[in-house]
Amino acid sequence: MKEPPAPKPSGVLLFGKYDVSAVSVRDVGMARYIDISPVAVPHTGGKHTNKPFAKAKMSIVERLINGMMRTEVFTGKKLKSYKAVEQGFTIIQDKTKANPLQVLVDAIVNTAPREEVTRLQYGGISVPKAVDVAPARRVDLAIRYICTGSLEQSHKSKKPIAECLADEIISAAKNDINCFSVGKKEEVERVAASAR
């Protein structure tokens, strides 16, 4: 039996290599906040900065790049984190033989917590209460967990940051419990379940 033909590229390729037309988001609630529209270079130059909810219109890859600029090594160094993400995508494609953007989207869906804890004040008493997480915040937390996990992993080893990022995204896409981001999500949901 013959395999179906591969989908034709839509014209604009991410990093000049990856077609985004076949990428889909499994979680319907988060689909509005994960922008996978085709862009060649994920860099808007702060176009959406002071508009509420405008980061939902920013490419999810650019949001990952911005999330990587979170520590003292990458602070303000967008080109450095851009190159790390681009190299990480190349490693993801080599290891999984899949579209790296689809792997990233699956990782974000798997690491986004559904419930978390907030504190309510009753008189002078602070009481923890479990609440549902808004879809936009779920995407924010997932990106934060993936970036934090890869940066922590790179501090512990001599592996380059691109390889650590690729490993973190691949593990999160597989829903591996030993992955930092998936473990963090499970911890947040466990605390929320105990506060119900």
N, C-alpha and C positions, 0 to 999 in steps of 0.2 A: 504494500500500500504506500502511495506517495505521500510525502509530508506536504502540508499546505505551504504556499509561498510565504516568505517573510514579508511583514508589512513594509511598504515603501516609506522612506523618510519624508517628513512633512516639509522639508526645506530648511528650517532653522534647527540646528543641532546644538545641544548643550555642550559647551567646551569644544565645539566643532567635531564631536565624536558620537554623542549619544542622542538617539531619537526619543522624543518624549510623547509621541502620539499614542503609543500602546500602553502608557502608564495609567493605572487606575488606583483609586483609593477604596479600600474595602469598607471602611467605617463611614457610613452616610453622614453622621453628625459632624465629623471632622472634615468632610470633603470641601465645605465652603472655605475653610481656613488653611488648606494645603494647596497652594498655587503651583500647578505643574504646567503652566502655559509655556510655550517654547521661547526661550531666550538664549542667545549665543553666549553672551557674557553676563553672568548674574551679578551685576553691580549697578545699582540705581543712583548712587551718590546721595542718599538721604532724601529722595524725592517724597517719600511718604512719612516723613518724620513727625510732624506736628498735627496729623489728622487722626482722629479716633478710628480704630479698627482698620487703618490703612495697611497695616503689616500683613493683613490677609491677602492683599493684592501683590505683595512682594514674593518673588520666587522663593520656594522652600529651600533651594540650594543656597541662595544668598543669606537666608536666615540662619542656615547652618554655618556659613562662613562667618557671619557676625557673631554667632554663639561661640565660635572658636577663639574670638578675640577677648576672652574672658579672664585670662590670667596674666601674670607679669611678663611672661615670655612673648605673648602675642598682642598685648594691649596696644591698640591703635595701629597695628601692622596688618592691614587688610590684605595686601599683596602676599604676605607670607602665609596667612591662613587660607587665602584663595588657592595658592599653589599646593598647600597641604591637602585641601579638599579635592582638588583636581587629581593629584597623585593617588589619594585614597580611592577615588572613583575608578582609576585605572586598576588598582590592586583588587577592588571588589569585582570588576569585570573579569580579571584573570582568574580569581579564585572560584567565582560562582557561575561564570559563563552566562550571566543574566544582566539585564539593564540595571546599572547602578542606581538610577533614580527610582526604579521600582523597588529595589532592595531598601533604599532609604525611606521611602514612603511606608513600606511594610514595617520597618524598624520603628518609625514614629508612631504608627498605629499600635504596635505591640507594647511600647514603653509609656504610653499616655495613661495616667491613672484616672479611674472613673469616679473615685470617691476620695475625699481628704477630710481633715479635721480643722474646724475653726473653733474659736473660743467665744462663748457667750457669757455676758455679765448678768448675773442675777443678784441684785443688791451688791454686796461686797464679795460675792463668790464667783469665781471664774470656772465655767463648766465646759468641757470639750464636747463638741457636737459634730457628728458626721454629716457632710453635705456633698451633693453631687458637684462635679467639676464642670465648668463651662467648656464647650469645645475649643474656644480660642485659647483658654488657659491650658487645656490638655496638650495642645500643640506646643505651646511655650515650654511647658514642663518637660515634654518628651525631648525637645531639642536641647534643653539645659542638661538633662540627665545624660544624653549621648555625648555631648561635648565634655562635660565634667568627667565622665568615665574614661574617655579616650585620653584626656589630659593627665588624669591620675595614673593611668596605665603607662603613659610615656615617662612619667617621673620614676617609676619603679624599675624600668628596664632600659636597655640601650637601643631599643627599636625606635626608628624614626616616628614622628607624630602621625604621618600619613598612614603608616602601617597599623598603628594603634587605633586610629579612627576607623580604618577599614575593618579591622577585627571587631571593634565595638558595634559597628553598624551590621555586620554579617551576623554576629551573635544575637543582637537584638531582633533582627529579622527572623531568625530561627526560634525566637522566644526562649533562648537558653537562660536558665535561672542563675547560672554562674556569671552572667554578664552584669556589669555594674548597673546599667540603666534599667534592666528588667528587675533586678534585685531591689533597686530603689523604689520602683513602682509597686512591687509586691509589699514592701515594707510600709509604704504610705497607705495602701489599701488595707493592710492588716491592722494598722493603728486605727483607721477609720471604722473598721468592722468592730473593734473592741469598744469604740466610743458611741456606738449606736444606742 
